[in-house]
Amino acid sequence: MVFFVYLWRIMENLFKGIHTLNLDSKGRLGIPTTYRDHIMGLLKGSMVITIDTEEKCLLLYPSATWSKIQNKINELPSFNKNARRIQRLLIGHAEDIDVDTSGRILISRPLRDYASLSKKVTLIGQGEKFEIWNQNFWNENVDKWREEVTSNDDEEALKDISI
């Protein structure tokens, strides 16, 4: 049991950092070698990719993590318009993918089109998931986010976090 708790803690904070990568002409993206052993060993190479409903990027989850998220999404009230929107977009666009023996994932054409992915891609580690961005969109957003001023409401939600 202690071993599984240890593994879960490793997986919780597995993905971090910013990586600039190349997407090949077939839509394959190489996972950075830093994460390949974890993904292939602990996760058996099984992942799920879907769209971000608020930004023009993709989300890449380990299958076990996605399964928990999908269960929560499925439990949302189907008569709520925003809940239905989230269900349709996140689950509707979700695709099971496997990391191949070369450490690559294949991103389907519809998902590449949604995020406007071209040759240069930025992969952002977000703890339990990766975000996959068109490099130009990422750079534009980073500049915008650095200039944004937060409201007091935002500060209240973050009051228990210290860096």
DADAKA-V247145 format. One record per pair of residues at least 4 apart in sequence whose C-alpha atoms are under 8 Angstrom apart, sorted by the first residue. I is the first residue (numbers start at 1). J is the second residue. If there is no record, write none. Layout:
I/J  I/J
//
This chain:
1/5  2/6  3/7  4/8  5/9  6/10  7/11  7/42  8/12  9/13  10/14  11/128  12/127  12/128  13/126  13/127  13/128  14/35  14/127  14/128  15/35  15/125  15/126  15/127  15/128  15/129  15/130  16/124  16/125  16/126  16/127  17/124  17/125  17/126  18/122  18/123  18/124  18/125  19/32  19/122  19/123  19/124  20/120  20/121  20/122  20/123  20/135  21/29  21/30  21/120  21/121  21/122  21/123  22/29  22/30  22/119  22/120  22/121  23/27  23/28  23/29  23/30  23/117  23/118  23/119  23/120  23/121  24/28  24/29  24/119  25/119  26/106  27/106  27/107  27/108  27/109  27/112  28/104  28/105  28/106  28/107  29/104  29/105  29/106  29/107  30/102  30/103  30/104  30/105  31/35  31/36  31/103  31/104  31/105  32/36  32/103  33/37  33/103  35/39  36/40  36/103  37/41  37/42  38/42  38/43  39/43  39/44  39/45  39/46  39/62  39/99  40/44  40/45  40/46  40/99  41/45  43/47  43/62  43/63  45/98  45/99  45/100  46/62  46/63  46/96  46/97  46/98  46/99  47/60  47/61  47/62  47/63  47/96  47/97  47/98  47/99  48/60  48/61  48/62  48/63  48/66  48/94  48/95  48/96  48/97  49/58  49/59  49/60  49/61  49/93  49/94  49/95  49/96  49/97  50/58  50/59  50/60  50/90  50/91  50/93  50/94  50/95  50/111  51/56  51/57  51/58  51/59  51/89  51/90  51/93  51/94  51/111  51/114  51/115  52/56  52/57  52/58  52/59  52/90  53/86  53/89  53/90  56/114  56/115  56/116  56/133  57/114  57/115  57/131  57/132  57/133  57/134  58/111  58/115  58/131  58/132  58/133  59/129  59/130  59/131  59/132  60/129  60/130  60/131  60/132  61/65  61/66  61/128  61/129  61/130  62/66  62/128  62/129  63/67  63/96  64/68  65/69  65/128  66/70  67/71  68/72  69/73  70/74  70/91  71/75  72/76  73/83  73/86  73/87  74/87  76/83  76/84  77/83  77/84  78/83  78/84  79/83  79/84  80/84  81/85  82/86  83/87  84/88  85/89  86/90  86/91  87/91  87/92  88/92  88/93  89/93  90/94  93/111  97/105  97/106  98/105  99/103  99/104  99/105  100/104  100/105  107/111  107/112  108/112  109/113  110/114  111/115  112/116  112/117  112/118  113/117  115/133  115/134  116/134  117/121  117/133  117/134  118/134  120/134  120/135  121/132  121/133  121/134  121/135  122/132  122/133  122/134  122/135  122/138  123/130  123/131  123/132  123/133  124/130  124/131  124/132  124/133  125/129  125/130  125/131  126/130  126/131  133/137  133/138  134/138  135/139  136/140  137/141  138/142  139/143  140/144  141/145  142/146  143/147  144/148  150/154  150/155  151/155  152/156  153/157  154/158  155/159
//
